[in-house]
Amino acid sequence: MGWDITYHSITPAEMQSWYFQGLQDPDQIERLIQAFAVDDFNAATGNKNHVTD
């Protein structure tokens, strides 16, 4: 079994908005789900606040 390593550049502002703000404000996660058009299956993974129809 090997390792696959990828690099995804992220700015400090994106890190703050996408990760740290989401830890402090659960509504931020839902806003990101909407902004990036994440499907319900992936949005529900790890996000107990996401409601699907």
Backbone hydrogen bonds, N-H to C=O, Kabsch-Sander energy under -0.5 kcal/mol:
donor,donor_aa,acceptor,acceptor_aa,energy
5,I,3,W,-0.5
6,T,4,D,-0.5
9,S,7,Y,-0.5
15,M,11,T,-2.5
16,Q,12,P,-2.2
17,S,13,A,-2.6
18,W,14,E,-3.5
19,Y,15,M,-1.9
20,F,15,M,-1.5
21,Q,16,Q,-3.0
23,L,19,Y,-1.4
24,Q,20,F,-1.4
25,D,21,Q,-2.7
28,Q,25,D,-2.0
29,I,25,D,-0.6
29,I,26,P,-0.6
30,E,26,P,-1.0
31,R,27,D,-2.0
32,L,28,Q,-2.2
33,I,29,I,-2.3
34,Q,30,E,-2.1
35,A,31,R,-2.7
36,F,32,L,-2.4
37,A,34,Q,-1.0
38,V,33,I,-2.1
43,A,39,D,-2.6
44,A,40,D,-2.2
45,T,41,F,-0.7
46,G,44,A,-0.6
47,N,44,A,-1.2
48,K,46,G,-0.5
50,H,47,N,-1.4
